[in-house]
């Protein structure tokens, strides 16, 4: 018999934790792909734009979590 997994309850620390993880990913994207020599070569401009778009979407997610954190703590 398998036990049913209990759903973890969201606590205050989860917001900051997710924001931190998103920040780490965005920072890794910056440090390891956007600043990479290939993405700074004009022949790879489209590649860089795609990577920056992905980073921008993660930034939007970060901002959404921050907003939800403020709402949760009001």
C-alpha angles and dihedrals in degrees: 000000000000121000118232112245115242114234110244113239116234114245133184093266093060093070095054091041093055092044089052092050092048090050091051091052093047090048091049090050089052096045099042108029114016092048093041114122093242094053089050092055111096090229088067097047092121091052091051091049091054092050091048090050090054091049090049091053090052089050089054090051089049091052091048092053090048090052092048089049091055090046091048093051096048 
